[in-house]
Amino acid sequence: MSIAKMKLVTLSSDLNQLDEVLRKFIEFEQFHPIASEQFVDRVRGLKTFSSSNPFKSLLDEIIEIENEFNIQLPQVKQDNLEYNIDQMHDEVVKVHQELRREVKAIKDIEKEMELYNLSLEQIHNLENLDISLDDIFSCKFLYTRFGRLPVDSIEKIKYYRNKPFIFKAFNEKDNYVWCMYMATEEYKHEIDSLFASLFFERVRIPEFVHGTPEKAEKQLVEHIECLKLDLDGLKNELSKMKETCMGNLSRTKGELEFLGKLFEAKKYVVGLGERFSITGFVVKTDVDKFKDHFKETANLDIDVRPASSDKRITPPTKLKNNWFTRPFQMYVEMYGTPSYKDIDPTLFVSITYTLIFGIMFGDFGQGLLMSLIGFLLAKYKKMPLGSIIARIGISSAFFGLIYGSFFGNEEILGEIYQKIGIAGKFLPLHVMSSSVTMNLLIGTVLIGAVLILTVIIMNTIIKFKHKDYAHAVLSNNGLMGLLFYGFLLTGIVLKILNVANLFNTVTIILLVVIPLLTIFLKEPIERLLHKEKPFPDGFGGFFIEGFFELFEVLLSYVTNTMSFLRVGGFILSHAGMMLVVNKLAQMGGGNNIVVLIIGNLFVMGLEGLIVGIQVLRLEFYEMFSRYYEGDGTPFTPIKF
């Protein structure tokens, strides 16, 4: 709708007040600051305070502690300017080391318990053997390995029957077979290598286990229970340690975040002698709020000037739009932000995009459903595109009433129109009728021509506003272009309608030849106005270049206008696709509701997407290219 008025604001004070001013500065979130480099590089004697943040590494370590030990530190706001970074560093490192030591002890016990549980499982498989484990492991010439093999490896053992080993399988569990093998010490390395190739996982029996499997099992269970008690004790100790350190860590984190923000803010500070300044932009309506924010800061000067008073700085642009146009701001910013002295094209985009989409995708039922889907996406998924879909869906439904289309069915609305007595007079508009199709296509081209005329007028106004009179008058998108294109368009329409013939020698010379000649000579005329040579590279080079540029201008008028034929084409395309859906639904006798639902959803999804892209293309290539540059700087208030 419009561009918010800005004010250029400068804060200045003594250097000993810097941290105090920055403390308040980082709290105000509607200030667009200017980096100090923009001033320091242009004025001798100025200095900048920006450098690497010395608090970042310590803050990162606290965040690492949170992630590593699953600690959620509460937000504690700190703004203490007196700090001891070395003391904070020592405290954080000490806490980190203690937590790591405690967690390591827990993991060691858990790993030990895991191994002992595997040993317990293995001993459980031996409980039917009436033999002491000590006897098994004390053999002088034989050695024994306990463990498990993948089920797939069991079948492969038969290929090694000639090898000197004894293999015993116990039971199968979780795709593993618990087992043991024995061999002589002489073949130890060979047999171990063989079973390693079969992915044998050895399970070691602890040395403290003695006696029969039954006794060994009891010893192992008792030891595991002791480990569980130790583990519970360590976990409780870790929880207490976390609770104890959370308070200090939270305060330290808050202090480091605050100091980091102060340090980050210093890149906007410019120093000169014993003074410093911070310059930026504030929306005009927020200036009083800005002053009130700093009213308690002593010895601080606040200088408020017009936004364009400093030629070194380009004022940023903040767009102001109402509830209807605000979602379409996304499309404008996608192309580029308007400059501060430009006009905001969002209103024009929102109206033209909504209307053209509705014309191209006119269906009452599909439009309402699309609008509902867009509303739900915007409300629950917070999708900006959802708000646009909600609006263009209403437009689609409106033009669907004109076309008499309700989910592709033209009979339902037709009967309603008959009952209220308007059927056959001006509603519905049967787009597939041979008597309507040609007029429809011509009408869409005329709509495009009117839109092109509109954007040429808009461009002329913008150029006059910028005092760029050469482009406002002489360019193909200025007054000369408006005269040429407007006359040709009006003359052709009146001639086709047999109303009048505007083409004669006088009008052609005045409204065709002179505008084209002026467009052709635009650059030489502009140079003469600036008291420069009209043809710095010679007339020949200018003539060749100008001729092709003029040809391109004429071609752009034609192609931009004819490009709007796609609007009519998609009207017919939508009607044709829904005709196919209805025919498919009737092929089995009667209306197949499943085919109708799937067909409508398919058309809505596919054609809705394509039409949306095509309308955006018309906005960017046929309209934006004539009046909108999008070379502005967006208003980005700093948020630390």
Buried (B, 14 or more C-beta within 10 A) or exposed (E): BEBBBBBBBBBBBBBEBBBBBBBBBBEBEBBBBBBBBBBBEEEEEBEBBBEEBEBEEBBEBBEEBBEEBEBEBEEBEBBEEEBEEEEBBEBBEEBBEBBEEBBEBBEEBEEBBEEBEBBBBBBBBBEEEEEBBEEBBEEEEBBBBBBBBBEEBBEEBEEBEEEEBEBBBBEBEEEBBBBBBBBEEEBBEEBBEBBEEBEBEEBEBBEEBEBBBBBBBBBBEEBBEEBEEBBEEBBEEBEEBBEEBBEEBBBBBBBBBBBBBBBBBBBBBBBBEEBBBBBBBBBBEBBEEBEEBBEEBEEBEBEBEEBEEBEEBBBBBBBBBEEBBBBBBBBBBEBBBBBBBBBBBBBBBBBBBBBBBBBBBBBBBBBBBBBEBBBBBBEEEEBBBBBBBBBBBBBBBBBBBBBBBBBBBBEBBBEBBEEEEEBEEEBBBBBBEEEBBEEBBBBBBBBBBEBBBBBBBBBBEBBBEEEBBBBBBBBBBBBBBBBBBBBBBBBEBBEEEEEEEBBEEEBBEEBBEBBBEBBBBBBBBBBEEEEEEEEEEEEEEBEEEBEEBBEEBEEBBEEBBEBBBBBBBBBBBBBEBBEEBBEBBEEEEEEBEEBBEBBBEEBBEEBBEBBBEBBBEBBBBBBBBBBBBBEBBEBEBBEB
